[in-house]
């Protein structure tokens, strides 16, 4: 049974392998130096959209936040990851996480990738892995990705992953490029009757096969 402050009684994997030779690795105090270096090297890239990038963090500040993140993992409220190259696991090229700040039964995904690694699909594959990990946790039925309406690069991630744009809400402007209009993208755990199972009736299976054939034909026509 979950403790009162826990978002979930479960814990996601500490290592998530992604495509492209990178992984999501649980953030630990041993990563403090590499993370601090990565953040400081990308401040100009991050500052327009992230409030915390307004000033360069000291190593002590990064260590403090890392300890807080480790405690949050143990408490079951937040799950912080770093993006690391498989060939150089001691180097940090980005960060991502699952945050229990949007109410019961839900986790919010946050992410950033270093400027040199933008355009390689890393944020998308990281968010995809975290979406699956989150919805596999007990008690989690919804995952959200939130971004400013003007941040097209960030909004492209949930769109590619099949999230639904639930609404656009007013939000405080905390970073220079923000407009105060926040997109809230949602993906929910499928209900049992939406999931395919071995007990499907033959006519249901036939209908799905027919639909897939029709969709393939439509796709081919659209591609022309």
C-alpha positions as CSV (number, residue, x, y, z in Angstrom):
1,X,0.0,0.0,0.0
2,X,1.4,3.4,-0.9
3,X,2.5,5.8,1.8
4,X,0.5,9.0,2.1
5,X,3.0,11.1,0.0
6,X,3.7,8.5,-2.6
7,X,2.3,8.9,-6.1
8,X,2.8,5.2,-6.6
9,X,3.8,2.2,-4.5
10,X,5.9,1.0,-7.4
11,X,9.2,2.2,-8.8
12,X,10.3,2.5,-12.4
13,X,13.4,0.8,-13.7
14,X,16.7,2.6,-12.8
15,X,18.0,2.0,-16.3
16,X,16.1,2.5,-19.6
17,X,17.9,1.6,-22.8
18,X,17.0,3.9,-25.7
19,X,17.8,3.6,-29.4
20,X,20.7,5.5,-30.8
21,X,23.3,4.5,-28.3
22,X,22.0,6.4,-25.3
23,X,20.2,5.4,-22.1
24,X,18.2,6.9,-19.2
25,X,20.0,6.3,-16.0
26,X,18.7,7.0,-12.5
27,X,20.2,10.3,-11.3
28,X,22.6,9.8,-8.3
29,X,24.9,11.9,-6.3
30,X,27.9,10.4,-8.2
31,X,26.6,12.2,-11.3
32,X,26.9,15.7,-9.7
33,X,30.0,16.9,-11.4
34,X,29.0,15.7,-14.9
35,X,25.4,17.1,-14.5
36,X,26.7,20.4,-13.3
37,X,29.0,20.6,-16.3
38,X,26.3,19.8,-18.8
39,X,23.9,22.3,-17.3
40,X,26.4,25.1,-17.3
41,X,27.4,24.3,-20.9
42,X,23.8,24.6,-22.1
43,X,22.5,27.6,-20.2
44,X,22.0,29.7,-23.3
45,X,20.1,26.8,-24.9
46,X,17.9,26.2,-21.9
47,X,17.3,29.6,-20.5
48,X,14.5,30.7,-22.9
49,X,12.2,27.9,-21.6
50,X,13.4,26.8,-18.2
51,X,13.2,29.0,-15.1
52,X,16.0,27.2,-13.3
53,X,18.4,28.0,-16.1
54,X,18.4,31.7,-15.4
55,X,21.7,31.4,-13.5
56,X,24.6,29.0,-13.6
57,X,24.3,26.6,-10.7
58,X,27.2,26.0,-8.4
59,X,28.4,22.4,-7.9
60,X,27.1,22.5,-4.4
61,X,23.6,23.5,-5.6
62,X,23.6,20.7,-8.2
63,X,24.6,18.3,-5.4
64,X,21.8,19.6,-3.2
65,X,19.2,19.1,-5.9
66,X,20.6,15.6,-6.7
67,X,20.2,14.6,-3.1
68,X,16.7,15.9,-3.1
69,X,16.0,13.9,-6.2
70,X,17.3,10.7,-4.7
71,X,15.1,11.2,-1.7
72,X,12.1,11.8,-3.9
73,X,12.8,8.6,-5.7
74,X,12.8,6.7,-2.4
75,X,9.7,8.5,-1.3
76,X,7.9,7.5,-4.6
77,X,7.0,11.1,-5.6
78,X,9.5,11.9,-8.4
79,X,11.8,9.8,-10.5
80,X,14.8,11.7,-12.0
81,X,16.9,10.4,-14.8
82,X,20.0,11.5,-16.8
83,X,20.5,11.0,-20.5
84,X,23.9,9.3,-21.0
85,X,25.8,7.9,-24.0
86,X,26.2,4.1,-23.6
87,X,29.8,4.4,-24.7
88,X,30.5,7.1,-22.0
89,X,28.1,6.6,-19.1
90,X,30.0,9.2,-17.0
91,X,29.0,12.0,-19.4
92,X,25.6,13.7,-19.2
93,X,23.9,15.0,-22.4
94,X,20.4,15.7,-21.0
95,X,18.0,14.9,-18.3
96,X,14.4,13.7,-17.9
97,X,12.0,12.7,-15.2
98,X,8.6,11.7,-13.9
99,X,7.1,14.2,-11.6
100,X,4.2,13.6,-9.2
101,X,3.0,17.2,-9.1
102,X,-0.2,17.0,-11.1
103,X,-2.5,15.1,-8.7
104,X,-3.3,11.5,-7.9
105,X,-2.9,8.8,-10.4
106,X,-0.8,10.8,-12.7
107,X,2.8,11.7,-13.5
108,X,4.3,14.5,-15.6
109,X,7.2,14.0,-17.9
110,X,9.9,16.7,-18.2
111,X,13.0,16.6,-20.4
112,X,15.9,18.6,-21.9
113,X,18.7,17.7,-24.2
114,X,22.0,19.5,-24.7
115,X,22.2,21.8,-27.7
116,X,24.7,19.5,-29.6
117,X,22.2,16.6,-29.5
118,X,19.0,18.4,-30.6
119,X,17.3,16.9,-33.6
120,X,18.4,13.3,-33.0
121,X,15.1,12.2,-31.5
122,X,16.6,11.7,-28.0
123,X,13.9,13.7,-26.2
124,X,11.2,11.7,-28.1
125,X,12.6,8.3,-27.4
126,X,13.2,9.3,-23.7
127,X,9.6,10.5,-23.3
128,X,8.4,7.3,-25.0
129,X,10.3,5.1,-22.6
130,X,9.1,7.1,-19.6
131,X,5.5,7.0,-20.8
132,X,5.6,3.2,-20.9
133,X,7.4,3.0,-17.5
134,X,4.9,5.4,-15.9
135,X,1.8,3.7,-17.1
136,X,3.2,0.3,-15.9
137,X,3.4,1.6,-12.3
138,X,0.6,0.7,-9.9
139,X,-2.0,3.4,-9.5
140,X,-0.8,5.5,-12.5
141,X,-3.5,5.9,-15.1
142,X,-2.4,9.2,-16.8
143,X,0.8,10.8,-18.0
144,X,1.1,14.4,-19.0
145,X,3.6,16.5,-20.9
146,X,3.3,20.3,-20.4
147,X,5.0,23.0,-22.4
148,X,4.5,26.6,-23.5
149,X,2.5,27.1,-26.6
150,X,5.4,28.8,-28.3
151,X,7.8,26.0,-27.7
152,X,7.2,24.0,-30.9
153,X,10.2,21.7,-30.4
154,X,8.9,20.5,-27.1
155,X,5.3,20.2,-28.3
156,X,6.5,18.0,-31.1
157,X,7.5,15.3,-28.7
158,X,4.0,14.4,-27.3
159,X,2.5,14.9,-30.7
160,X,4.8,12.3,-32.2
161,X,4.0,9.9,-29.4
162,X,0.3,10.0,-29.9
163,X,-0.6,12.1,-26.9
164,X,-3.8,14.1,-26.9
165,X,-3.8,17.8,-26.6
166,X,-6.2,18.1,-23.7
167,X,-6.3,21.8,-23.2
168,X,-4.4,25.1,-23.3
169,X,-4.3,26.7,-19.8
170,X,-3.1,30.0,-18.5
171,X,0.2,29.8,-16.6
172,X,2.6,32.1,-15.0
173,X,5.4,33.4,-17.2
174,X,8.7,32.2,-15.6
175,X,11.1,32.0,-18.5
176,X,12.0,34.7,-21.1
177,X,10.4,33.0,-24.1
178,X,7.2,31.8,-22.5
179,X,3.8,33.3,-23.5
180,X,1.8,32.2,-20.4
181,X,-0.3,29.8,-22.5
182,X,0.6,26.2,-21.5
183,X,-0.3,23.2,-23.7
184,X,-1.3,20.1,-21.6
185,X,-0.8,16.9,-23.5
186,X,-2.3,13.7,-22.1
187,X,-1.9,9.9,-22.6
188,X,-4.0,7.5,-20.5
189,X,-3.7,3.9,-19.7
190,X,-6.0,2.0,-22.0
191,X,-9.1,0.5,-20.3
192,X,-9.4,-3.3,-20.4
193,X,-12.0,-3.2,-23.2
194,X,-9.6,-1.2,-25.3
195,X,-6.8,-3.7,-25.1
196,X,-6.5,-6.6,-27.4
197,X,-6.7,-10.0,-25.7
198,X,-6.8,-13.7,-26.5
199,X,-10.5,-13.8,-25.8
200,X,-11.5,-11.6,-28.7
201,X,-14.4,-12.9,-30.8
202,X,-13.5,-13.9,-34.3
203,X,-15.6,-11.2,-35.8
204,X,-13.7,-8.6,-33.8
205,X,-10.4,-9.9,-35.0
206,X,-11.7,-9.9,-38.6
207,X,-12.9,-6.3,-38.3
208,X,-9.5,-5.2,-37.0
209,X,-7.7,-7.0,-39.8
210,X,-10.0,-5.3,-42.4
211,X,-9.4,-1.9,-40.8
212,X,-5.7,-2.4,-40.9
213,X,-5.8,-3.3,-44.6
214,X,-7.9,-0.3,-45.3
215,X,-5.5,1.9,-43.3
216,X,-2.5,0.6,-45.2
217,X,-4.3,1.3,-48.5
218,X,-5.1,4.9,-47.3
219,X,-1.5,5.4,-46.2
220,X,-0.2,4.4,-49.6
221,X,-2.6,6.7,-51.3
222,X,-1.6,9.6,-49.0
223,X,2.1,9.0,-49.6
224,X,1.7,9.4,-53.4
